[in-house]
Amino acid sequence: MADHGTVEYATASGNDYPAHEAMYETFLKITKWGVALVVIILILMAYFLV
C-alpha cells in the first residue's frame, strides 16, 4: 500500500455571515419567482389548451 501523509484540514480564517445571508436571500427570491412563473404558465396552459 502507498504511504499516505497526515491529513490536512483547511480551516476558514473568518466567517462571512453577511455574504452567506445575502446569497440565501437571493436564493429565496429566485425560488419564489421561479415557482410563481411555473404556476402562471400552468394556469395559462389550463386556460388556453382545454
PyMOL Python script that loads the backbone (N, CA, C, O; Angstrom):
from pymol import cmd

cmd.read_pdbstr("""\
ATOM      1  N   MET A   1       0.831  -1.179   0.000  1.00  0.00           N
ATOM      2  CA  MET A   1       0.000   0.000   0.000  1.00  0.00           C
ATOM      3  C   MET A   1       0.877   1.244   0.000  1.00  0.00           C
ATOM      4  O   MET A   1       2.005   1.247   0.494  1.00  0.00           O
ATOM      5  N   ALA A   2       0.319   2.286  -0.567  1.00  0.00           N
ATOM      6  CA  ALA A   2       1.054   3.539  -0.593  1.00  0.00           C
ATOM      7  C   ALA A   2       1.047   4.173   0.789  1.00  0.00           C
ATOM      8  O   ALA A   2       0.082   4.068   1.545  1.00  0.00           O
ATOM      9  N   ASP A   3       2.141   4.826   1.088  1.00  0.00           N
ATOM     10  CA  ASP A   3       2.235   5.501   2.373  1.00  0.00           C
ATOM     11  C   ASP A   3       1.603   6.886   2.234  1.00  0.00           C
ATOM     12  O   ASP A   3       2.074   7.722   1.462  1.00  0.00           O
ATOM     13  N   HIS A   4       0.540   7.112   2.987  1.00  0.00           N
ATOM     14  CA  HIS A   4      -0.151   8.397   2.925  1.00  0.00           C
ATOM     15  C   HIS A   4       0.339   9.282   4.055  1.00  0.00           C
ATOM     16  O   HIS A   4       0.618   8.827   5.164  1.00  0.00           O
ATOM     17  N   GLY A   5       0.434  10.568   3.730  1.00  0.00           N
ATOM     18  CA  GLY A   5       0.855  11.522   4.748  1.00  0.00           C
ATOM     19  C   GLY A   5      -0.286  11.821   5.707  1.00  0.00           C
ATOM     20  O   GLY A   5      -1.365  11.233   5.629  1.00  0.00           O
ATOM     21  N   THR A   6      -0.022  12.731   6.594  1.00  0.00           N
ATOM     22  CA  THR A   6      -1.064  13.104   7.553  1.00  0.00           C
ATOM     23  C   THR A   6      -2.151  13.907   6.842  1.00  0.00           C
ATOM     24  O   THR A   6      -1.899  14.587   5.848  1.00  0.00           O
ATOM     25  N   VAL A   7      -3.347  13.809   7.372  1.00  0.00           N
ATOM     26  CA  VAL A   7      -4.480  14.512   6.789  1.00  0.00           C
ATOM     27  C   VAL A   7      -4.413  15.977   7.191  1.00  0.00           C
ATOM     28  O   VAL A   7      -4.258  16.301   8.369  1.00  0.00           O
ATOM     29  N   GLU A   8      -4.529  16.850   6.215  1.00  0.00           N
ATOM     30  CA  GLU A   8      -4.522  18.284   6.495  1.00  0.00           C
ATOM     31  C   GLU A   8      -5.925  18.829   6.270  1.00  0.00           C
ATOM     32  O   GLU A   8      -6.524  18.623   5.215  1.00  0.00           O
ATOM     33  N   TYR A   9      -6.425  19.507   7.246  1.00  0.00           N
ATOM     34  CA  TYR A   9      -7.751  20.098   7.151  1.00  0.00           C
ATOM     35  C   TYR A   9      -7.613  21.599   6.913  1.00  0.00           C
ATOM     36  O   TYR A   9      -6.854  22.291   7.593  1.00  0.00           O
ATOM     37  N   ALA A  10      -8.369  22.080   5.929  1.00  0.00           N
ATOM     38  CA  ALA A  10      -8.369  23.513   5.672  1.00  0.00           C
ATOM     39  C   ALA A  10      -9.321  24.170   6.669  1.00  0.00           C
ATOM     40  O   ALA A  10     -10.417  23.671   6.926  1.00  0.00           O
ATOM     41  N   THR A  11      -8.895  25.260   7.205  1.00  0.00           N
ATOM     42  CA  THR A  11      -9.758  25.970   8.152  1.00  0.00           C
ATOM     43  C   THR A  11     -10.034  27.354   7.600  1.00  0.00           C
ATOM     44  O   THR A  11      -9.181  27.968   6.960  1.00  0.00           O
ATOM     45  N   ALA A  12     -11.225  27.826   7.857  1.00  0.00           N
ATOM     46  CA  ALA A  12     -11.597  29.171   7.415  1.00  0.00           C
ATOM     47  C   ALA A  12     -10.942  30.192   8.326  1.00  0.00           C
ATOM     48  O   ALA A  12     -10.839  29.995   9.537  1.00  0.00           O
ATOM     49  N   SER A  13     -10.505  31.276   7.728  1.00  0.00           N
ATOM     50  CA  SER A  13      -9.851  32.304   8.531  1.00  0.00           C
ATOM     51  C   SER A  13     -10.861  33.242   9.172  1.00  0.00           C
ATOM     52  O   SER A  13     -10.504  34.045  10.034  1.00  0.00           O
ATOM     53  N   GLY A  14     -12.114  33.147   8.759  1.00  0.00           N
ATOM     54  CA  GLY A  14     -13.134  34.005   9.337  1.00  0.00           C
ATOM     55  C   GLY A  14     -14.491  33.627   8.802  1.00  0.00           C
ATOM     56  O   GLY A  14     -14.597  32.867   7.840  1.00  0.00           O
ATOM     57  N   ASN A  15     -15.507  34.141   9.407  1.00  0.00           N
ATOM     58  CA  ASN A  15     -16.862  33.857   8.961  1.00  0.00           C
ATOM     59  C   ASN A  15     -17.404  35.063   8.205  1.00  0.00           C
ATOM     60  O   ASN A  15     -17.290  36.204   8.655  1.00  0.00           O
ATOM     61  N   ASP A  16     -17.990  34.786   7.059  1.00  0.00           N
ATOM     62  CA  ASP A  16     -18.524  35.850   6.230  1.00  0.00           C
ATOM     63  C   ASP A  16     -20.052  35.723   6.202  1.00  0.00           C
ATOM     64  O   ASP A  16     -20.654  35.491   5.154  1.00  0.00           O
ATOM     65  N   TYR A  17     -20.657  35.880   7.381  1.00  0.00           N
ATOM     66  CA  TYR A  17     -22.095  35.697   7.500  1.00  0.00           C
ATOM     67  C   TYR A  17     -22.912  36.664   6.650  1.00  0.00           C
ATOM     68  O   TYR A  17     -23.921  36.244   6.083  1.00  0.00           O
ATOM     69  N   PRO A  18     -22.537  37.926   6.530  1.00  0.00           N
ATOM     70  CA  PRO A  18     -23.334  38.819   5.668  1.00  0.00           C
ATOM     71  C   PRO A  18     -23.401  38.336   4.216  1.00  0.00           C
ATOM     72  O   PRO A  18     -24.447  38.449   3.576  1.00  0.00           O
ATOM     73  N   ALA A  19     -22.309  37.805   3.699  1.00  0.00           N
ATOM     74  CA  ALA A  19     -22.308  37.289   2.331  1.00  0.00           C
ATOM     75  C   ALA A  19     -23.182  36.040   2.228  1.00  0.00           C
ATOM     76  O   ALA A  19     -23.896  35.865   1.241  1.00  0.00           O
ATOM     77  N   HIS A  20     -23.130  35.183   3.225  1.00  0.00           N
ATOM     78  CA  HIS A  20     -23.961  33.983   3.234  1.00  0.00           C
ATOM     79  C   HIS A  20     -25.442  34.355   3.299  1.00  0.00           C
ATOM     80  O   HIS A  20     -26.265  33.786   2.582  1.00  0.00           O
ATOM     81  N   GLU A  21     -25.769  35.305   4.156  1.00  0.00           N
ATOM     82  CA  GLU A  21     -27.160  35.718   4.294  1.00  0.00           C
ATOM     83  C   GLU A  21     -27.665  36.392   3.022  1.00  0.00           C
ATOM     84  O   GLU A  21     -28.815  36.193   2.631  1.00  0.00           O
ATOM     85  N   ALA A  22     -26.815  37.187   2.374  1.00  0.00           N
ATOM     86  CA  ALA A  22     -27.208  37.839   1.119  1.00  0.00           C
ATOM     87  C   ALA A  22     -27.443  36.803   0.028  1.00  0.00           C
ATOM     88  O   ALA A  22     -28.393  36.927  -0.745  1.00  0.00           O
ATOM     89  N   MET A  23     -26.605  35.797  -0.046  1.00  0.00           N
ATOM     90  CA  MET A  23     -26.781  34.751  -1.049  1.00  0.00           C
ATOM     91  C   MET A  23     -28.042  33.943  -0.775  1.00  0.00           C
ATOM     92  O   MET A  23     -28.738  33.549  -1.710  1.00  0.00           O
ATOM     93  N   TYR A  24     -28.342  33.694   0.492  1.00  0.00           N
ATOM     94  CA  TYR A  24     -29.553  32.959   0.854  1.00  0.00           C
ATOM     95  C   TYR A  24     -30.795  33.765   0.490  1.00  0.00           C
ATOM     96  O   TYR A  24     -31.774  33.205  -0.003  1.00  0.00           O
ATOM     97  N   GLU A  25     -30.762  35.067   0.727  1.00  0.00           N
ATOM     98  CA  GLU A  25     -31.882  35.928   0.342  1.00  0.00           C
ATOM     99  C   GLU A  25     -32.080  35.908  -1.172  1.00  0.00           C
ATOM    100  O   GLU A  25     -33.215  35.857  -1.648  1.00  0.00           O
ATOM    101  N   THR A  26     -30.992  35.948  -1.926  1.00  0.00           N
ATOM    102  CA  THR A  26     -31.075  35.882  -3.384  1.00  0.00           C
ATOM    103  C   THR A  26     -31.661  34.544  -3.819  1.00  0.00           C
ATOM    104  O   THR A  26     -32.501  34.500  -4.717  1.00  0.00           O
ATOM    105  N   PHE A  27     -31.227  33.461  -3.196  1.00  0.00           N
ATOM    106  CA  PHE A  27     -31.759  32.132  -3.500  1.00  0.00           C
ATOM    107  C   PHE A  27     -33.265  32.079  -3.245  1.00  0.00           C
ATOM    108  O   PHE A  27     -34.011  31.529  -4.056  1.00  0.00           O
ATOM    109  N   LEU A  28     -33.712  32.641  -2.135  1.00  0.00           N
ATOM    110  CA  LEU A  28     -35.135  32.640  -1.819  1.00  0.00           C
ATOM    111  C   LEU A  28     -35.938  33.448  -2.837  1.00  0.00           C
ATOM    112  O   LEU A  28     -37.028  33.038  -3.235  1.00  0.00           O
ATOM    113  N   LYS A  29     -35.403  34.590  -3.259  1.00  0.00           N
ATOM    114  CA  LYS A  29     -36.093  35.416  -4.256  1.00  0.00           C
ATOM    115  C   LYS A  29     -36.204  34.686  -5.593  1.00  0.00           C
ATOM    116  O   LYS A  29     -37.265  34.688  -6.217  1.00  0.00           O
ATOM    117  N   ILE A  30     -35.125  34.068  -6.027  1.00  0.00           N
ATOM    118  CA  ILE A  30     -35.137  33.339  -7.299  1.00  0.00           C
ATOM    119  C   ILE A  30     -36.113  32.167  -7.217  1.00  0.00           C
ATOM    120  O   ILE A  30     -36.850  31.906  -8.167  1.00  0.00           O
ATOM    121  N   THR A  31     -36.121  31.467  -6.094  1.00  0.00           N
ATOM    122  CA  THR A  31     -37.033  30.340  -5.918  1.00  0.00           C
ATOM    123  C   THR A  31     -38.481  30.804  -5.935  1.00  0.00           C
ATOM    124  O   THR A  31     -39.329  30.184  -6.575  1.00  0.00           O
ATOM    125  N   LYS A  32     -38.763  31.899  -5.229  1.00  0.00           N
ATOM    126  CA  LYS A  32     -40.128  32.425  -5.164  1.00  0.00           C
ATOM    127  C   LYS A  32     -40.618  32.822  -6.544  1.00  0.00           C
ATOM    128  O   LYS A  32     -41.729  32.460  -6.930  1.00  0.00           O
ATOM    129  N   TRP A  33     -39.813  33.557  -7.294  1.00  0.00           N
ATOM    130  CA  TRP A  33     -40.225  33.988  -8.629  1.00  0.00           C
ATOM    131  C   TRP A  33     -40.283  32.833  -9.614  1.00  0.00           C
ATOM    132  O   TRP A  33     -41.105  32.842 -10.530  1.00  0.00           O
ATOM    133  N   GLY A  34     -39.424  31.844  -9.439  1.00  0.00           N
ATOM    134  CA  GLY A  34     -39.466  30.663 -10.299  1.00  0.00           C
ATOM    135  C   GLY A  34     -40.739  29.860 -10.099  1.00  0.00           C
ATOM    136  O   GLY A  34     -41.355  29.412 -11.066  1.00  0.00           O
ATOM    137  N   VAL A  35     -41.133  29.678  -8.850  1.00  0.00           N
ATOM    138  CA  VAL A  35     -42.375  28.956  -8.557  1.00  0.00           C
ATOM    139  C   VAL A  35     -43.568  29.733  -9.087  1.00  0.00           C
ATOM    140  O   VAL A  35     -44.484  29.150  -9.668  1.00  0.00           O
ATOM    141  N   ALA A  36     -43.561  31.045  -8.891  1.00  0.00           N
ATOM    142  CA  ALA A  36     -44.661  31.880  -9.395  1.00  0.00           C
ATOM    143  C   ALA A  36     -44.754  31.788 -10.916  1.00  0.00           C
ATOM    144  O   ALA A  36     -45.855  31.721 -11.464  1.00  0.00           O
ATOM    145  N   LEU A  37     -43.629  31.784 -11.594  1.00  0.00           N
ATOM    146  CA  LEU A  37     -43.626  31.681 -13.054  1.00  0.00           C
ATOM    147  C   LEU A  37     -44.191  30.339 -13.511  1.00  0.00           C
ATOM    148  O   LEU A  37     -44.971  30.291 -14.462  1.00  0.00           O
ATOM    149  N   VAL A  38     -43.813  29.265 -12.855  1.00  0.00           N
ATOM    150  CA  VAL A  38     -44.334  27.942 -13.207  1.00  0.00           C
ATOM    151  C   VAL A  38     -45.841  27.889 -12.985  1.00  0.00           C
ATOM    152  O   VAL A  38     -46.562  27.330 -13.812  1.00  0.00           O
ATOM    153  N   VAL A  39     -46.328  28.457 -11.888  1.00  0.00           N
ATOM    154  CA  VAL A  39     -47.769  28.469 -11.612  1.00  0.00           C
ATOM    155  C   VAL A  39     -48.511  29.261 -12.684  1.00  0.00           C
ATOM    156  O   VAL A  39     -49.567  28.833 -13.151  1.00  0.00           O
ATOM    157  N   ILE A  40     -47.967  30.406 -13.076  1.00  0.00           N
ATOM    158  CA  ILE A  40     -48.603  31.212 -14.123  1.00  0.00           C
ATOM    159  C   ILE A  40     -48.645  30.450 -15.439  1.00  0.00           C
ATOM    160  O   ILE A  40     -49.662  30.464 -16.132  1.00  0.00           O
ATOM    161  N   ILE A  41     -47.555  29.788 -15.786  1.00  0.00           N
ATOM    162  CA  ILE A  41     -47.521  29.006 -17.024  1.00  0.00           C
ATOM    163  C   ILE A  41     -48.555  27.892 -16.976  1.00  0.00           C
ATOM    164  O   ILE A  41     -49.245  27.655 -17.968  1.00  0.00           O
ATOM    165  N   LEU A  42     -48.679  27.204 -15.847  1.00  0.00           N
ATOM    166  CA  LEU A  42     -49.657  26.132 -15.737  1.00  0.00           C
ATOM    167  C   LEU A  42     -51.093  26.662 -15.841  1.00  0.00           C
ATOM    168  O   LEU A  42     -51.947  26.035 -16.468  1.00  0.00           O
ATOM    169  N   ILE A  43     -51.349  27.804 -15.231  1.00  0.00           N
ATOM    170  CA  ILE A  43     -52.683  28.402 -15.335  1.00  0.00           C
ATOM    171  C   ILE A  43     -52.998  28.778 -16.783  1.00  0.00           C
ATOM    172  O   ILE A  43     -54.098  28.517 -17.269  1.00  0.00           O
ATOM    173  N   LEU A  44     -52.042  29.386 -17.462  1.00  0.00           N
ATOM    174  CA  LEU A  44     -52.254  29.752 -18.866  1.00  0.00           C
ATOM    175  C   LEU A  44     -52.432  28.527 -19.743  1.00  0.00           C
ATOM    176  O   LEU A  44     -53.243  28.544 -20.669  1.00  0.00           O
ATOM    177  N   MET A  45     -51.691  27.467 -19.470  1.00  0.00           N
ATOM    178  CA  MET A  45     -51.862  26.236 -20.241  1.00  0.00           C
ATOM    179  C   MET A  45     -53.243  25.639 -20.011  1.00  0.00           C
ATOM    180  O   MET A  45     -53.881  25.163 -20.950  1.00  0.00           O
ATOM    181  N   ALA A  46     -53.707  25.665 -18.760  1.00  0.00           N
ATOM    182  CA  ALA A  46     -55.022  25.123 -18.458  1.00  0.00           C
ATOM    183  C   ALA A  46     -56.119  25.932 -19.144  1.00  0.00           C
ATOM    184  O   ALA A  46     -57.127  25.373 -19.575  1.00  0.00           O
ATOM    185  N   TYR A  47     -55.927  27.227 -19.242  1.00  0.00           N
ATOM    186  CA  TYR A  47     -56.929  28.101 -19.841  1.00  0.00           C
ATOM    187  C   TYR A  47     -56.953  27.967 -21.374  1.00  0.00           C
ATOM    188  O   TYR A  47     -58.025  27.838 -21.965  1.00  0.00           O
ATOM    189  N   PHE A  48     -55.792  27.998 -22.006  1.00  0.00           N
ATOM    190  CA  PHE A  48     -55.722  28.031 -23.453  1.00  0.00           C
ATOM    191  C   PHE A  48     -55.714  26.650 -24.121  1.00  0.00           C
ATOM    192  O   PHE A  48     -56.066  26.538 -25.295  1.00  0.00           O
ATOM    193  N   LEU A  49     -55.329  25.622 -23.409  1.00  0.00           N
ATOM    194  CA  LEU A  49     -55.200  24.302 -24.046  1.00  0.00           C
ATOM    195  C   LEU A  49     -56.379  23.373 -23.765  1.00  0.00           C
ATOM    196  O   LEU A  49     -56.383  22.228 -24.216  1.00  0.00           O
ATOM    197  N   VAL A  50     -57.356  23.844 -23.043  1.00  0.00           N
ATOM    198  CA  VAL A  50     -58.509  22.973 -22.752  1.00  0.00           C
ATOM    199  C   VAL A  50     -59.624  23.214 -23.729  1.00  0.00           C
ATOM    200  O   VAL A  50     -60.672  22.574 -23.640  1.00  0.00           O
TER     201      VAL A  50
END
""", "prot")
cmd.dss("prot")
cmd.show_as("cartoon", "prot")
cmd.util.cbc("prot")
cmd.orient("prot")
